[in-house]
């Protein structure tokens, strides 16, 4: 009797263990499966991120295209080399850009002429010259057109007269241009003063007329042709009375960049 009771107790314990085991196994399985799934998801995420990183590395970075450089054998390229902005687009062989200087002889060139206040000029600059003069007078300034066009023969007479005063040919050429090299022969230049002077000197820079005209000449297409700080380049003494027509665009460019005409002209000439 006692033995049977013990057997029943053992059987009951086994049943309880069996039932408990059945209950625990699914939970353990779910736990394991959950961890595995989480790991799989993590691995998948890592793979995805890796793939994205790989893809990102394959995409080239945005790069700006290099700024095109100007041809060094063009006016723009020559200006760039000197640290100057792009110069105006012009035909340097056009009439208003004719060069007459100690290195460039225009021989017996004759422009089409017209008269303004007893002086002759290239007829194509009469209008801007008149506007320039009138603007100065509107400022209450006296304006005297001292010397405009000179022919080759007139320039020859003036040069020989200077030689007769005892100057060497080289020194005379710095004061009076050699025939064929004078700006006056182009008809595009004028000596402008506040009154008549027997002899012009650099002191004319102190006149109210010069101060106004040198500050505003480019607005009418003119420049001071022989500046004070460019004598080594122009090979002509400083002449604060001598104005040359070049057109508004060119005159403005020269004034803004402190250039004499030789410096500007060279931008358009092949080396």
MODELLER restraints for C-alpha pairs under 7 A, 6 or more apart:
rsr = mdl.restraints
at = mdl.atoms
rsr.add(forms.Gaussian(group=physical.xy_distance, feature=features.Distance(at['CA:70:A'], at['CA:76:A']), mean=6.32, stdev=0.5))
rsr.add(forms.Gaussian(group=physical.xy_distance, feature=features.Distance(at['CA:70:A'], at['CA:77:A']), mean=4.86, stdev=0.5))
rsr.add(forms.Gaussian(group=physical.xy_distance, feature=features.Distance(at['CA:71:A'], at['CA:77:A']), mean=5.16, stdev=0.5))
rsr.add(forms.Gaussian(group=physical.xy_distance, feature=features.Distance(at['CA:72:A'], at['CA:78:A']), mean=5.62, stdev=0.5))
rsr.add(forms.Gaussian(group=physical.xy_distance, feature=features.Distance(at['CA:73:A'], at['CA:270:A']), mean=6.76, stdev=0.5))
rsr.add(forms.Gaussian(group=physical.xy_distance, feature=features.Distance(at['CA:74:A'], at['CA:268:A']), mean=6.98, stdev=0.5))
rsr.add(forms.Gaussian(group=physical.xy_distance, feature=features.Distance(at['CA:75:A'], at['CA:87:A']), mean=6.77, stdev=0.5))
rsr.add(forms.Gaussian(group=physical.xy_distance, feature=features.Distance(at['CA:75:A'], at['CA:267:A']), mean=4.82, stdev=0.5))
rsr.add(forms.Gaussian(group=physical.xy_distance, feature=features.Distance(at['CA:75:A'], at['CA:268:A']), mean=5.07, stdev=0.5))
rsr.add(forms.Gaussian(group=physical.xy_distance, feature=features.Distance(at['CA:76:A'], at['CA:86:A']), mean=5.02, stdev=0.5))
rsr.add(forms.Gaussian(group=physical.xy_distance, feature=features.Distance(at['CA:76:A'], at['CA:87:A']), mean=6.19, stdev=0.5))
rsr.add(forms.Gaussian(group=physical.xy_distance, feature=features.Distance(at['CA:78:A'], at['CA:267:A']), mean=5.81, stdev=0.5))
rsr.add(forms.Gaussian(group=physical.xy_distance, feature=features.Distance(at['CA:79:A'], at['CA:85:A']), mean=6.34, stdev=0.5))
rsr.add(forms.Gaussian(group=physical.xy_distance, feature=features.Distance(at['CA:79:A'], at['CA:86:A']), mean=6.35, stdev=0.5))
rsr.add(forms.Gaussian(group=physical.xy_distance, feature=features.Distance(at['CA:79:A'], at['CA:267:A']), mean=6.45, stdev=0.5))
rsr.add(forms.Gaussian(group=physical.xy_distance, feature=features.Distance(at['CA:88:A'], at['CA:249:A']), mean=6.68, stdev=0.5))
rsr.add(forms.Gaussian(group=physical.xy_distance, feature=features.Distance(at['CA:88:A'], at['CA:250:A']), mean=6.61, stdev=0.5))
rsr.add(forms.Gaussian(group=physical.xy_distance, feature=features.Distance(at['CA:92:A'], at['CA:268:A']), mean=6.70, stdev=0.5))
rsr.add(forms.Gaussian(group=physical.xy_distance, feature=features.Distance(at['CA:96:A'], at['CA:246:A']), mean=5.68, stdev=0.5))
rsr.add(forms.Gaussian(group=physical.xy_distance, feature=features.Distance(at['CA:97:A'], at['CA:246:A']), mean=6.25, stdev=0.5))
rsr.add(forms.Gaussian(group=physical.xy_distance, feature=features.Distance(at['CA:100:A'], at['CA:106:A']), mean=6.21, stdev=0.5))
rsr.add(forms.Gaussian(group=physical.xy_distance, feature=features.Distance(at['CA:100:A'], at['CA:181:A']), mean=4.76, stdev=0.5))
rsr.add(forms.Gaussian(group=physical.xy_distance, feature=features.Distance(at['CA:100:A'], at['CA:182:A']), mean=5.78, stdev=0.5))
rsr.add(forms.Gaussian(group=physical.xy_distance, feature=features.Distance(at['CA:100:A'], at['CA:183:A']), mean=5.56, stdev=0.5))
rsr.add(forms.Gaussian(group=physical.xy_distance, feature=features.Distance(at['CA:101:A'], at['CA:181:A']), mean=4.73, stdev=0.5))
rsr.add(forms.Gaussian(group=physical.xy_distance, feature=features.Distance(at['CA:101:A'], at['CA:182:A']), mean=6.31, stdev=0.5))
rsr.add(forms.Gaussian(group=physical.xy_distance, feature=features.Distance(at['CA:102:A'], at['CA:181:A']), mean=5.67, stdev=0.5))
rsr.add(forms.Gaussian(group=physical.xy_distance, feature=features.Distance(at['CA:104:A'], at['CA:181:A']), mean=6.25, stdev=0.5))
rsr.add(forms.Gaussian(group=physical.xy_distance, feature=features.Distance(at['CA:105:A'], at['CA:180:A']), mean=4.92, stdev=0.5))
rsr.add(forms.Gaussian(group=physical.xy_distance, feature=features.Distance(at['CA:105:A'], at['CA:181:A']), mean=4.78, stdev=0.5))
rsr.add(forms.Gaussian(group=physical.xy_distance, feature=features.Distance(at['CA:106:A'], at['CA:180:A']), mean=5.08, stdev=0.5))
rsr.add(forms.Gaussian(group=physical.xy_distance, feature=features.Distance(at['CA:106:A'], at['CA:181:A']), mean=6.28, stdev=0.5))
rsr.add(forms.Gaussian(group=physical.xy_distance, feature=features.Distance(at['CA:107:A'], at['CA:180:A']), mean=4.57, stdev=0.5))
rsr.add(forms.Gaussian(group=physical.xy_distance, feature=features.Distance(at['CA:108:A'], at['CA:152:A']), mean=5.73, stdev=0.5))
rsr.add(forms.Gaussian(group=physical.xy_distance, feature=features.Distance(at['CA:108:A'], at['CA:180:A']), mean=6.33, stdev=0.5))
rsr.add(forms.Gaussian(group=physical.xy_distance, feature=features.Distance(at['CA:111:A'], at['CA:122:A']), mean=5.66, stdev=0.5))
rsr.add(forms.Gaussian(group=physical.xy_distance, feature=features.Distance(at['CA:111:A'], at['CA:186:A']), mean=6.37, stdev=0.5))
rsr.add(forms.Gaussian(group=physical.xy_distance, feature=features.Distance(at['CA:111:A'], at['CA:187:A']), mean=6.34, stdev=0.5))
rsr.add(forms.Gaussian(group=physical.xy_distance, feature=features.Distance(at['CA:112:A'], at['CA:122:A']), mean=5.44, stdev=0.5))
rsr.add(forms.Gaussian(group=physical.xy_distance, feature=features.Distance(at['CA:112:A'], at['CA:123:A']), mean=5.87, stdev=0.5))
rsr.add(forms.Gaussian(group=physical.xy_distance, feature=features.Distance(at['CA:113:A'], at['CA:120:A']), mean=6.17, stdev=0.5))
rsr.add(forms.Gaussian(group=physical.xy_distance, feature=features.Distance(at['CA:113:A'], at['CA:121:A']), mean=5.44, stdev=0.5))
rsr.add(forms.Gaussian(group=physical.xy_distance, feature=features.Distance(at['CA:113:A'], at['CA:122:A']), mean=4.67, stdev=0.5))
rsr.add(forms.Gaussian(group=physical.xy_distance, feature=features.Distance(at['CA:113:A'], at['CA:123:A']), mean=4.91, stdev=0.5))
rsr.add(forms.Gaussian(group=physical.xy_distance, feature=features.Distance(at['CA:114:A'], at['CA:120:A']), mean=5.49, stdev=0.5))
rsr.add(forms.Gaussian(group=physical.xy_distance, feature=features.Distance(at['CA:114:A'], at['CA:121:A']), mean=5.62, stdev=0.5))
rsr.add(forms.Gaussian(group=physical.xy_distance, feature=features.Distance(at['CA:114:A'], at['CA:122:A']), mean=6.25, stdev=0.5))
rsr.add(forms.Gaussian(group=physical.xy_distance, feature=features.Distance(at['CA:114:A'], at['CA:123:A']), mean=4.67, stdev=0.5))
rsr.add(forms.Gaussian(group=physical.xy_distance, feature=features.Distance(at['CA:115:A'], at['CA:121:A']), mean=6.27, stdev=0.5))
rsr.add(forms.Gaussian(group=physical.xy_distance, feature=features.Distance(at['CA:116:A'], at['CA:126:A']), mean=6.92, stdev=0.5))
rsr.add(forms.Gaussian(group=physical.xy_distance, feature=features.Distance(at['CA:119:A'], at['CA:147:A']), mean=6.62, stdev=0.5))
rsr.add(forms.Gaussian(group=physical.xy_distance, feature=features.Distance(at['CA:119:A'], at['CA:148:A']), mean=5.43, stdev=0.5))
rsr.add(forms.Gaussian(group=physical.xy_distance, feature=features.Distance(at['CA:120:A'], at['CA:148:A']), mean=5.64, stdev=0.5))
rsr.add(forms.Gaussian(group=physical.xy_distance, feature=features.Distance(at['CA:120:A'], at['CA:149:A']), mean=5.29, stdev=0.5))
rsr.add(forms.Gaussian(group=physical.xy_distance, feature=features.Distance(at['CA:121:A'], at['CA:148:A']), mean=5.97, stdev=0.5))
rsr.add(forms.Gaussian(group=physical.xy_distance, feature=features.Distance(at['CA:121:A'], at['CA:149:A']), mean=5.38, stdev=0.5))
rsr.add(forms.Gaussian(group=physical.xy_distance, feature=features.Distance(at['CA:121:A'], at['CA:187:A']), mean=4.52, stdev=0.5))
rsr.add(forms.Gaussian(group=physical.xy_distance, feature=features.Distance(at['CA:121:A'], at['CA:188:A']), mean=6.32, stdev=0.5))
rsr.add(forms.Gaussian(group=physical.xy_distance, feature=features.Distance(at['CA:122:A'], at['CA:187:A']), mean=4.52, stdev=0.5))
rsr.add(forms.Gaussian(group=physical.xy_distance, feature=features.Distance(at['CA:122:A'], at['CA:188:A']), mean=5.97, stdev=0.5))
rsr.add(forms.Gaussian(group=physical.xy_distance, feature=features.Distance(at['CA:125:A'], at['CA:188:A']), mean=6.99, stdev=0.5))
rsr.add(forms.Gaussian(group=physical.xy_distance, feature=features.Distance(at['CA:128:A'], at['CA:220:A']), mean=5.88, stdev=0.5))
rsr.add(forms.Gaussian(group=physical.xy_distance, feature=features.Distance(at['CA:132:A'], at['CA:220:A']), mean=5.91, stdev=0.5))
rsr.add(forms.Gaussian(group=physical.xy_distance, feature=features.Distance(at['CA:133:A'], at['CA:143:A']), mean=6.78, stdev=0.5))
rsr.add(forms.Gaussian(group=physical.xy_distance, feature=features.Distance(at['CA:137:A'], at['CA:143:A']), mean=6.76, stdev=0.5))
rsr.add(forms.Gaussian(group=physical.xy_distance, feature=features.Distance(at['CA:141:A'], at['CA:209:A']), mean=6.05, stdev=0.5))
rsr.add(forms.Gaussian(group=physical.xy_distance, feature=features.Distance(at['CA:142:A'], at['CA:194:A']), mean=4.99, stdev=0.5))
rsr.add(forms.Gaussian(group=physical.xy_distance, feature=features.Distance(at['CA:143:A'], at['CA:192:A']), mean=6.89, stdev=0.5))
rsr.add(forms.Gaussian(group=physical.xy_distance, feature=features.Distance(at['CA:143:A'], at['CA:193:A']), mean=6.02, stdev=0.5))
rsr.add(forms.Gaussian(group=physical.xy_distance, feature=features.Distance(at['CA:143:A'], at['CA:194:A']), mean=4.74, stdev=0.5))
rsr.add(forms.Gaussian(group=physical.xy_distance, feature=features.Distance(at['CA:143:A'], at['CA:195:A']), mean=6.73, stdev=0.5))
rsr.add(forms.Gaussian(group=physical.xy_distance, feature=features.Distance(at['CA:144:A'], at['CA:192:A']), mean=5.77, stdev=0.5))
rsr.add(forms.Gaussian(group=physical.xy_distance, feature=features.Distance(at['CA:144:A'], at['CA:193:A']), mean=5.20, stdev=0.5))
rsr.add(forms.Gaussian(group=physical.xy_distance, feature=features.Distance(at['CA:144:A'], at['CA:194:A']), mean=5.36, stdev=0.5))
rsr.add(forms.Gaussian(group=physical.xy_distance, feature=features.Distance(at['CA:144:A'], at['CA:195:A']), mean=5.27, stdev=0.5))
rsr.add(forms.Gaussian(group=physical.xy_distance, feature=features.Distance(at['CA:144:A'], at['CA:196:A']), mean=6.87, stdev=0.5))
rsr.add(forms.Gaussian(group=physical.xy_distance, feature=features.Distance(at['CA:145:A'], at['CA:190:A']), mean=6.93, stdev=0.5))
rsr.add(forms.Gaussian(group=physical.xy_distance, feature=features.Distance(at['CA:145:A'], at['CA:191:A']), mean=6.25, stdev=0.5))
rsr.add(forms.Gaussian(group=physical.xy_distance, feature=features.Distance(at['CA:145:A'], at['CA:192:A']), mean=4.85, stdev=0.5))
rsr.add(forms.Gaussian(group=physical.xy_distance, feature=features.Distance(at['CA:145:A'], at['CA:193:A']), mean=6.62, stdev=0.5))
rsr.add(forms.Gaussian(group=physical.xy_distance, feature=features.Distance(at['CA:146:A'], at['CA:191:A']), mean=5.24, stdev=0.5))
rsr.add(forms.Gaussian(group=physical.xy_distance, feature=features.Distance(at['CA:146:A'], at['CA:192:A']), mean=5.57, stdev=0.5))
rsr.add(forms.Gaussian(group=physical.xy_distance, feature=features.Distance(at['CA:146:A'], at['CA:193:A']), mean=6.63, stdev=0.5))
rsr.add(forms.Gaussian(group=physical.xy_distance, feature=features.Distance(at['CA:146:A'], at['CA:196:A']), mean=6.81, stdev=0.5))
rsr.add(forms.Gaussian(group=physical.xy_distance, feature=features.Distance(at['CA:147:A'], at['CA:190:A']), mean=5.53, stdev=0.5))
rsr.add(forms.Gaussian(group=physical.xy_distance, feature=features.Distance(at['CA:147:A'], at['CA:191:A']), mean=5.05, stdev=0.5))
rsr.add(forms.Gaussian(group=physical.xy_distance, feature=features.Distance(at['CA:148:A'], at['CA:184:A']), mean=6.10, stdev=0.5))
rsr.add(forms.Gaussian(group=physical.xy_distance, feature=features.Distance(at['CA:148:A'], at['CA:187:A']), mean=6.64, stdev=0.5))
rsr.add(forms.Gaussian(group=physical.xy_distance, feature=features.Distance(at['CA:148:A'], at['CA:189:A']), mean=6.09, stdev=0.5))
rsr.add(forms.Gaussian(group=physical.xy_distance, feature=features.Distance(at['CA:148:A'], at['CA:190:A']), mean=4.51, stdev=0.5))
rsr.add(forms.Gaussian(group=physical.xy_distance, feature=features.Distance(at['CA:148:A'], at['CA:191:A']), mean=6.61, stdev=0.5))
rsr.add(forms.Gaussian(group=physical.xy_distance, feature=features.Distance(at['CA:149:A'], at['CA:184:A']), mean=4.85, stdev=0.5))
rsr.add(forms.Gaussian(group=physical.xy_distance, feature=features.Distance(at['CA:149:A'], at['CA:185:A']), mean=5.56, stdev=0.5))
rsr.add(forms.Gaussian(group=physical.xy_distance, feature=features.Distance(at['CA:149:A'], at['CA:186:A']), mean=6.97, stdev=0.5))
rsr.add(forms.Gaussian(group=physical.xy_distance, feature=features.Distance(at['CA:149:A'], at['CA:187:A']), mean=4.63, stdev=0.5))
rsr.add(forms.Gaussian(group=physical.xy_distance, feature=features.Distance(at['CA:150:A'], at['CA:184:A']), mean=5.27, stdev=0.5))
rsr.add(forms.Gaussian(group=physical.xy_distance, feature=features.Distance(at['CA:150:A'], at['CA:185:A']), mean=4.94, stdev=0.5))
rsr.add(forms.Gaussian(group=physical.xy_distance, feature=features.Distance(at['CA:151:A'], at['CA:185:A']), mean=5.44, stdev=0.5))
rsr.add(forms.Gaussian(group=physical.xy_distance, feature=features.Distance(at['CA:152:A'], at['CA:179:A']), mean=5.62, stdev=0.5))
rsr.add(forms.Gaussian(group=physical.xy_distance, feature=features.Distance(at['CA:152:A'], at['CA:180:A']), mean=6.01, stdev=0.5))
rsr.add(forms.Gaussian(group=physical.xy_distance, feature=features.Distance(at['CA:152:A'], at['CA:185:A']), mean=6.54, stdev=0.5))
rsr.add(forms.Gaussian(group=physical.xy_distance, feature=features.Distance(at['CA:155:A'], at['CA:179:A']), mean=5.21, stdev=0.5))
rsr.add(forms.Gaussian(group=physical.xy_distance, feature=features.Distance(at['CA:156:A'], at['CA:179:A']), mean=5.02, stdev=0.5))
rsr.add(forms.Gaussian(group=physical.xy_distance, feature=features.Distance(at['CA:159:A'], at['CA:176:A']), mean=5.70, stdev=0.5))
rsr.add(forms.Gaussian(group=physical.xy_distance, feature=features.Distance(at['CA:159:A'], at['CA:177:A']), mean=6.76, stdev=0.5))
rsr.add(forms.Gaussian(group=physical.xy_distance, feature=features.Distance(at['CA:159:A'], at['CA:178:A']), mean=6.23, stdev=0.5))
rsr.add(forms.Gaussian(group=physical.xy_distance, feature=features.Distance(at['CA:162:A'], at['CA:172:A']), mean=6.01, stdev=0.5))
rsr.add(forms.Gaussian(group=physical.xy_distance, feature=features.Distance(at['CA:163:A'], at['CA:169:A']), mean=6.54, stdev=0.5))
rsr.add(forms.Gaussian(group=physical.xy_distance, feature=features.Distance(at['CA:163:A'], at['CA:172:A']), mean=6.33, stdev=0.5))
rsr.add(forms.Gaussian(group=physical.xy_distance, feature=features.Distance(at['CA:174:A'], at['CA:235:A']), mean=6.29, stdev=0.5))
rsr.add(forms.Gaussian(group=physical.xy_distance, feature=features.Distance(at['CA:174:A'], at['CA:236:A']), mean=4.73, stdev=0.5))
rsr.add(forms.Gaussian(group=physical.xy_distance, feature=features.Distance(at['CA:174:A'], at['CA:237:A']), mean=5.98, stdev=0.5))
rsr.add(forms.Gaussian(group=physical.xy_distance, feature=features.Distance(at['CA:175:A'], at['CA:236:A']), mean=6.64, stdev=0.5))
rsr.add(forms.Gaussian(group=physical.xy_distance, feature=features.Distance(at['CA:175:A'], at['CA:237:A']), mean=6.49, stdev=0.5))
rsr.add(forms.Gaussian(group=physical.xy_distance, feature=features.Distance(at['CA:183:A'], at['CA:189:A']), mean=6.04, stdev=0.5))
rsr.add(forms.Gaussian(group=physical.xy_distance, feature=features.Distance(at['CA:184:A'], at['CA:190:A']), mean=6.95, stdev=0.5))
rsr.add(forms.Gaussian(group=physical.xy_distance, feature=features.Distance(at['CA:188:A'], at['CA:244:A']), mean=5.77, stdev=0.5))
rsr.add(forms.Gaussian(group=physical.xy_distance, feature=features.Distance(at['CA:188:A'], at['CA:245:A']), mean=5.39, stdev=0.5))
rsr.add(forms.Gaussian(group=physical.xy_distance, feature=features.Distance(at['CA:189:A'], at['CA:242:A']), mean=6.92, stdev=0.5))
rsr.add(forms.Gaussian(group=physical.xy_distance, feature=features.Distance(at['CA:189:A'], at['CA:243:A']), mean=5.57, stdev=0.5))
rsr.add(forms.Gaussian(group=physical.xy_distance, feature=features.Distance(at['CA:189:A'], at['CA:244:A']), mean=4.33, stdev=0.5))
rsr.add(forms.Gaussian(group=physical.xy_distance, feature=features.Distance(at['CA:189:A'], at['CA:245:A']), mean=6.29, stdev=0.5))
rsr.add(forms.Gaussian(group=physical.xy_distance, feature=features.Distance(at['CA:190:A'], at['CA:242:A']), mean=5.77, stdev=0.5))
rsr.add(forms.Gaussian(group=physical.xy_distance, feature=features.Distance(at['CA:190:A'], at['CA:243:A']), mean=5.49, stdev=0.5))
rsr.add(forms.Gaussian(group=physical.xy_distance, feature=features.Distance(at['CA:190:A'], at['CA:244:A']), mean=6.65, stdev=0.5))
rsr.add(forms.Gaussian(group=physical.xy_distance, feature=features.Distance(at['CA:191:A'], at['CA:241:A']), mean=5.11, stdev=0.5))
rsr.add(forms.Gaussian(group=physical.xy_distance, feature=features.Distance(at['CA:191:A'], at['CA:242:A']), mean=4.49, stdev=0.5))
rsr.add(forms.Gaussian(group=physical.xy_distance, feature=features.Distance(at['CA:191:A'], at['CA:243:A']), mean=6.36, stdev=0.5))
rsr.add(forms.Gaussian(group=physical.xy_distance, feature=features.Distance(at['CA:192:A'], at['CA:241:A']), mean=5.18, stdev=0.5))
rsr.add(forms.Gaussian(group=physical.xy_distance, feature=features.Distance(at['CA:192:A'], at['CA:242:A']), mean=6.44, stdev=0.5))
rsr.add(forms.Gaussian(group=physical.xy_distance, feature=features.Distance(at['CA:193:A'], at['CA:241:A']), mean=6.05, stdev=0.5))
rsr.add(forms.Gaussian(group=physical.xy_distance, feature=features.Distance(at['CA:194:A'], at['CA:209:A']), mean=6.14, stdev=0.5))
rsr.add(forms.Gaussian(group=physical.xy_distance, feature=features.Distance(at['CA:202:A'], at['CA:238:A']), mean=6.67, stdev=0.5))
rsr.add(forms.Gaussian(group=physical.xy_distance, feature=features.Distance(at['CA:202:A'], at['CA:239:A']), mean=6.31, stdev=0.5))
rsr.add(forms.Gaussian(group=physical.xy_distance, feature=features.Distance(at['CA:202:A'], at['CA:240:A']), mean=6.26, stdev=0.5))
rsr.add(forms.Gaussian(group=physical.xy_distance, feature=features.Distance(at['CA:204:A'], at['CA:210:A']), mean=6.92, stdev=0.5))
rsr.add(forms.Gaussian(group=physical.xy_distance, feature=features.Distance(at['CA:204:A'], at['CA:240:A']), mean=6.35, stdev=0.5))
rsr.add(forms.Gaussian(group=physical.xy_distance, feature=features.Distance(at['CA:205:A'], at['CA:211:A']), mean=6.73, stdev=0.5))
rsr.add(forms.Gaussian(group=physical.xy_distance, feature=features.Distance(at['CA:205:A'], at['CA:240:A']), mean=5.57, stdev=0.5))
rsr.add(forms.Gaussian(group=physical.xy_distance, feature=features.Distance(at['CA:210:A'], at['CA:240:A']), mean=6.92, stdev=0.5))
rsr.add(forms.Gaussian(group=physical.xy_distance, feature=features.Distance(at['CA:214:A'], at['CA:224:A']), mean=6.56, stdev=0.5))
rsr.add(forms.Gaussian(group=physical.xy_distance, feature=features.Distance(at['CA:217:A'], at['CA:223:A']), mean=5.83, stdev=0.5))
rsr.add(forms.Gaussian(group=physical.xy_distance, feature=features.Distance(at['CA:218:A'], at['CA:248:A']), mean=5.86, stdev=0.5))
rsr.add(forms.Gaussian(group=physical.xy_distance, feature=features.Distance(at['CA:218:A'], at['CA:251:A']), mean=4.93, stdev=0.5))
rsr.add(forms.Gaussian(group=physical.xy_distance, feature=features.Distance(at['CA:218:A'], at['CA:252:A']), mean=5.20, stdev=0.5))
rsr.add(forms.Gaussian(group=physical.xy_distance, feature=features.Distance(at['CA:219:A'], at['CA:248:A']), mean=6.06, stdev=0.5))
rsr.add(forms.Gaussian(group=physical.xy_distance, feature=features.Distance(at['CA:220:A'], at['CA:248:A']), mean=5.96, stdev=0.5))
rsr.add(forms.Gaussian(group=physical.xy_distance, feature=features.Distance(at['CA:221:A'], at['CA:245:A']), mean=5.61, stdev=0.5))
rsr.add(forms.Gaussian(group=physical.xy_distance, feature=features.Distance(at['CA:221:A'], at['CA:246:A']), mean=5.59, stdev=0.5))
rsr.add(forms.Gaussian(group=physical.xy_distance, feature=features.Distance(at['CA:221:A'], at['CA:247:A']), mean=3.95, stdev=0.5))
rsr.add(forms.Gaussian(group=physical.xy_distance, feature=features.Distance(at['CA:221:A'], at['CA:248:A']), mean=3.83, stdev=0.5))
rsr.add(forms.Gaussian(group=physical.xy_distance, feature=features.Distance(at['CA:221:A'], at['CA:251:A']), mean=5.48, stdev=0.5))
rsr.add(forms.Gaussian(group=physical.xy_distance, feature=features.Distance(at['CA:222:A'], at['CA:243:A']), mean=6.12, stdev=0.5))
rsr.add(forms.Gaussian(group=physical.xy_distance, feature=features.Distance(at['CA:222:A'], at['CA:244:A']), mean=5.26, stdev=0.5))
rsr.add(forms.Gaussian(group=physical.xy_distance, feature=features.Distance(at['CA:222:A'], at['CA:245:A']), mean=4.36, stdev=0.5))
rsr.add(forms.Gaussian(group=physical.xy_distance, feature=features.Distance(at['CA:222:A'], at['CA:246:A']), mean=5.91, stdev=0.5))
rsr.add(forms.Gaussian(group=physical.xy_distance, feature=features.Distance(at['CA:222:A'], at['CA:247:A']), mean=6.66, stdev=0.5))
rsr.add(forms.Gaussian(group=physical.xy_distance, feature=features.Distance(at['CA:222:A'], at['CA:251:A']), mean=5.84, stdev=0.5))
rsr.add(forms.Gaussian(group=physical.xy_distance, feature=features.Distance(at['CA:223:A'], at['CA:243:A']), mean=5.50, stdev=0.5))
rsr.add(forms.Gaussian(group=physical.xy_distance, feature=features.Distance(at['CA:223:A'], at['CA:244:A']), mean=5.45, stdev=0.5))
rsr.add(forms.Gaussian(group=physical.xy_distance, feature=features.Distance(at['CA:223:A'], at['CA:245:A']), mean=6.67, stdev=0.5))
rsr.add(forms.Gaussian(group=physical.xy_distance, feature=features.Distance(at['CA:223:A'], at['CA:251:A']), mean=5.82, stdev=0.5))
rsr.add(forms.Gaussian(group=physical.xy_distance, feature=features.Distance(at['CA:224:A'], at['CA:240:A']), mean=6.67, stdev=0.5))
rsr.add(forms.Gaussian(group=physical.xy_distance, feature=features.Distance(at['CA:224:A'], at['CA:242:A']), mean=6.02, stdev=0.5))
rsr.add(forms.Gaussian(group=physical.xy_distance, feature=features.Distance(at['CA:224:A'], at['CA:243:A']), mean=4.80, stdev=0.5))
rsr.add(forms.Gaussian(group=physical.xy_distance, feature=features.Distance(at['CA:224:A'], at['CA:244:A']), mean=6.54, stdev=0.5))
rsr.add(forms.Gaussian(group=physical.xy_distance, feature=features.Distance(at['CA:225:A'], at['CA:242:A']), mean=6.07, stdev=0.5))
rsr.add(forms.Gaussian(group=physical.xy_distance, feature=features.Distance(at['CA:225:A'], at['CA:243:A']), mean=5.56, stdev=0.5))
rsr.add(forms.Gaussian(group=physical.xy_distance, feature=features.Distance(at['CA:225:A'], at['CA:244:A']), mean=5.66, stdev=0.5))
rsr.add(forms.Gaussian(group=physical.xy_distance, feature=features.Distance(at['CA:225:A'], at['CA:260:A']), mean=6.72, stdev=0.5))
rsr.add(forms.Gaussian(group=physical.xy_distance, feature=features.Distance(at['CA:225:A'], at['CA:261:A']), mean=6.89, stdev=0.5))
rsr.add(forms.Gaussian(group=physical.xy_distance, feature=features.Distance(at['CA:226:A'], at['CA:234:A']), mean=6.69, stdev=0.5))
rsr.add(forms.Gaussian(group=physical.xy_distance, feature=features.Distance(at['CA:226:A'], at['CA:236:A']), mean=6.61, stdev=0.5))
rsr.add(forms.Gaussian(group=physical.xy_distance, feature=features.Distance(at['CA:226:A'], at['CA:237:A']), mean=6.91, stdev=0.5))
rsr.add(forms.Gaussian(group=physical.xy_distance, feature=features.Distance(at['CA:226:A'], at['CA:238:A']), mean=5.33, stdev=0.5))
rsr.add(forms.Gaussian(group=physical.xy_distance, feature=features.Distance(at['CA:226:A'], at['CA:239:A']), mean=5.50, stdev=0.5))
rsr.add(forms.Gaussian(group=physical.xy_distance, feature=features.Distance(at['CA:227:A'], at['CA:238:A']), mean=5.40, stdev=0.5))
rsr.add(forms.Gaussian(group=physical.xy_distance, feature=features.Distance(at['CA:227:A'], at['CA:239:A']), mean=6.71, stdev=0.5))
rsr.add(forms.Gaussian(group=physical.xy_distance, feature=features.Distance(at['CA:228:A'], at['CA:238:A']), mean=4.74, stdev=0.5))
rsr.add(forms.Gaussian(group=physical.xy_distance, feature=features.Distance(at['CA:230:A'], at['CA:260:A']), mean=6.77, stdev=0.5))
rsr.add(forms.Gaussian(group=physical.xy_distance, feature=features.Distance(at['CA:231:A'], at['CA:237:A']), mean=5.75, stdev=0.5))
rsr.add(forms.Gaussian(group=physical.xy_distance, feature=features.Distance(at['CA:231:A'], at['CA:238:A']), mean=6.49, stdev=0.5))
rsr.add(forms.Gaussian(group=physical.xy_distance, feature=features.Distance(at['CA:234:A'], at['CA:262:A']), mean=6.70, stdev=0.5))
rsr.add(forms.Gaussian(group=physical.xy_distance, feature=features.Distance(at['CA:254:A'], at['CA:260:A']), mean=6.73, stdev=0.5))
rsr.add(forms.Gaussian(group=physical.xy_distance, feature=features.Distance(at['CA:254:A'], at['CA:264:A']), mean=6.91, stdev=0.5))
